[in-house]
């Protein structure tokens, strides 16, 4: 098992309710070991890269109403 820890920057986080919504969006995601979202739009994730990917986590966050912050 290769564990990856990284930060995903997202848009759309405006209040504590948004943070809770992100938690619900990631809850039960196969391979996700830990997640913590902040009001600043940072989602800290630790996951097993044999079971999930960054792209899959971003897709789950998008279903929760947030998008990855663009570098542009």
C-alpha positions in Angstrom: 0.0 0.0 0.0 1.4 3.3 -1.1 0.0 6.2 1.0 -0.3 9.6 -0.6 -0.9 12.8 1.4 -1.7 16.0 -0.4 -3.8 19.2 -0.4 -6.5 19.9 -2.9 -7.5 23.5 -3.3 -11.2 24.0 -4.0 -13.6 26.8 -4.7 -17.1 27.2 -3.4 -16.4 26.9 0.4 -18.2 29.8 2.1 -19.2 28.5 5.5 -18.9 25.7 8.0 -21.9 24.0 6.3 -19.8 23.8 3.1 -17.0 22.1 5.0 -19.5 19.6 6.3 -20.8 19.0 2.8 -17.3 18.2 1.6 -16.9 15.7 4.4 -20.1 14.0 3.3 -19.0 14.0 -0.3 -15.8 12.1 0.6 -17.3 9.9 3.3 -16.9 6.2 2.5 -14.7 6.8 -0.5 -12.8 3.5 -1.1 -9.1 4.0 -0.4 -9.5 7.3 1.5 -7.7 7.1 4.8 -8.2 10.6 6.1 -9.7 14.0 5.0 -9.9 17.4 6.6 -11.4 20.5 4.9 -11.0 24.1 5.9 -12.9 27.3 5.4 -10.0 28.5 3.3 -10.9 25.9 0.6 -8.1 23.5 1.4 -8.9 19.8 1.6 -6.1 17.7 3.1 -6.4 14.1 2.0 -4.5 10.9 2.7 -5.3 7.9 0.5 -4.1 4.5 -0.7 -3.1 5.1 -4.4 -3.7 1.5 -5.2 -7.5 2.0 -4.4 -8.2 5.6 -5.5 -6.7 8.6 -7.3 -6.5 12.3 -7.0 -8.9 12.6 -9.9 -11.5 10.3 -8.3 -11.3 12.4 -5.1 -11.7 15.6 -7.1 -14.8 14.1 -8.8 -16.3 13.3 -5.4 -15.7 16.8 -4.2 -17.4 18.1 -7.4 -20.4 16.1 -6.6 -20.4 17.8 -3.2 -20.6 21.2 -4.9 -16.9 22.3 -5.1 -14.4 22.4 -7.8 -10.6 22.2 -7.8 -9.1 25.7 -7.9 -7.5 26.4 -11.3 -3.9 27.3 -11.6 -4.8 29.9 -14.2 
